[in-house]
């Protein structure tokens, strides 16, 4: 008899929900996809195309521990680039296309050879989802850093990283969502 998978609680900050809606995205889709990926974690870690390398940001810390996480996601196909965003330069388009090719190559290999060194921890891109693991409070999604420079821009903004660490600390402590 199969055991029932425990689906974790996943929430969005009001700020991130508003950003997704402004981009024409459905926040419920992001919530459902993330919850499905984190269900029965870590057994399912490598089984989802849309989530790659998952790790803590090493700074900033609260109470001497890392509290903000990121997971890499596949880049948006430049052929489907949203009209609401700035047009891509030729160099950016090439960078994103190369990242997408590599993501798909690693995914294809991991489907054929589960658990090999092509698993999720090797799938990286410029697109990162920033989030908090709040333990008993579930998960809180904070931000989607978009390509072509989403990953680098996220880590370069110290003020924002400090704010996210404050938000993470409150959420981990008692489930409060500050933003």
Secondary structure, 3 states (H helix, E strand, C coil): CCCCCCCCCEEECHHHHHHHHHCCCCHHHHHHHHHHHHCCCCCCHHHCCCCCCEEECCCCEECCEECCEEEEECCCCHHHCCCCCCCCCHHHHHHHHHHHHHHHHHHHHHHHCCCCCCCHHHCCCCEEEEEEECHHHCEEEEEEECCCCHHHHHHHCHHHHHHHHHHHHHHHHHCCCCC
